[in-house]
Amino acid sequence: MSTSAHPDPSFSWGLKELVPAVLLSLCFLVGVPGNVAVIILKPNWQNLSKQTQYLMMNLALSDLLCLITLPLWIYTMLFSWTLGTVTCKIVGYFVYCSLYNSLLTVTALSFQRHMQVVHQQRRRQFKKRLLVLMWLTSMLLSIPDFVFRQVKHPNCRPIYASSGQQVAVLLAESFVGFSSFTVIVCSYISLNRKLNQSVFFNNVSTSRLVTSIIVTFSFLWMPYYSMTQG
C-alpha cells in the first residue's frame, strides 16, 4: 500500500514554527482562564453601566470562542492540518466570526463610552438586539473566508484563484478594520479631552478599565489574524 498520502512522521521544527506555537500556547493558557473568570466572576462590574456589562460579556464570550480553536492551529503549525477541507472551512469561519464580533464589540464599547461621558447619555436604554446584529454582521463578513479557505498541505488557509480576488478580500477586511480603528481612536481622543476638562469626574477607574481592554485587544488582534491566514 502506498504511503504517499500520509505526512512524514519525522518533523524538523525551526523558529518559524516554534515561536508562533509558543505565543499561541501562552495566549491559550492565559486567555481561556481569564475570559472564563470574567464571565463567571464579573470583576469590578458594579461600576459599569448595564450597556457596558452586556458588551463586556459579549466580548469575553467571543474571545473565548476564538481562543478554544488555538490547539488546532498550534497542532497545524507543528505538524499539518489533518481534519479535511470541510472542517477547515468551518473552523476558519468560526474563528473569523469570533474575531469580527470582538472587533465590532470593542468598537461599540468605545462609541458607547464616548456617548455616555461626552454627551451625557447615561440613561439611554441598551437594546440587546444590537448584540444579535453584531453577530449577524460578523457572519456576513466571514463568508469570503469560508468560500476561499482550503487545505493546502500542510496548512488550512484561504487560497485565491487570482490576485484580484485576494486584493478584493484584503481591501474589504482592511476597510472594516480601518473603520473600526478610526471610530475607536476618535472616540477615545474625544473622551480623554472631556476627562481632562472634568477634574471632578468620578468614574476614571471605569474608563481606564475599558480603555485598557480596547488597547490590549487592538494590539493583540492583528498577530492572531495574521497567523490564521496560514
Residue pairs with C-beta under 8 A, 6 or more apart in sequence:
7 79
7 80
7 82
7 153
7 154
11 78
11 79
13 78
17 77
17 78
20 77
20 227
21 74
21 77
21 78
23 223
24 70
24 73
24 74
24 77
24 224
24 227
25 70
25 74
27 67
27 70
27 220
27 224
28 67
28 70
28 71
28 74
31 63
31 64
31 67
32 64
32 67
32 68
35 60
35 61
35 63
35 64
35 67
36 64
37 43
38 56
38 60
39 57
39 60
39 61
39 64
42 53
44 205
44 209
45 53
45 56
47 203
47 205
47 206
47 209
48 56
48 206
48 209
49 116
49 122
50 126
51 112
51 116
51 124
51 126
52 109
52 112
52 113
52 206
52 210
54 126
54 128
54 131
55 105
55 108
55 109
55 112
55 131
56 109
56 213
58 101
58 105
58 131
58 134
59 102
59 105
59 106
59 109
59 213
59 217
62 98
62 99
62 101
62 102
62 105
63 98
63 102
63 217
65 94
65 98
66 95
66 98
66 99
66 102
66 224
69 91
69 94
69 95
72 83
72 91
73 227
73 228
76 154
76 155
76 156
77 227
79 154
80 153
80 154
80 155
81 88
81 151
81 153
81 154
81 155
81 156
83 91
83 156
84 151
85 150
85 151
88 149
88 150
88 151
88 156
89 146
89 149
89 150
91 156
92 145
92 146
92 149
92 156
92 157
92 158
92 228
93 142
93 143
93 145
93 146
93 149
95 228
96 138
96 141
96 142
96 145
96 146
96 228
97 135
97 138
97 139
97 142
98 138
99 221
99 224
99 225
100 137
100 138
100 141
100 142
100 176
101 134
101 135
101 138
102 217
102 221
103 176
103 177
103 180
103 221
104 134
104 137
104 138
104 180
105 134
106 180
106 184
106 213
106 214
106 217
106 218
107 180
107 183
107 184
108 130
108 134
109 210
109 213
109 214
110 183
110 184
110 187
110 188
110 210
110 214
111 183
111 187
113 187
113 191
113 207
113 210
114 187
114 188
114 190
114 191
115 121
115 124
116 122
117 191
117 194
117 195
117 201
117 207
118 190
118 191
118 194
141 172
141 176
144 158
144 169
144 172
145 158
145 169
148 158
148 159
148 160
148 165
148 169
149 156
149 157
149 158
149 159
150 156
150 157
150 158
150 159
152 159
152 230
155 230
156 230
157 228
157 229
157 230
158 166
158 169
158 229
158 230
160 166
160 169
181 218
184 214
184 218
188 211
188 214
191 207
194 201
195 201
195 204
195 207
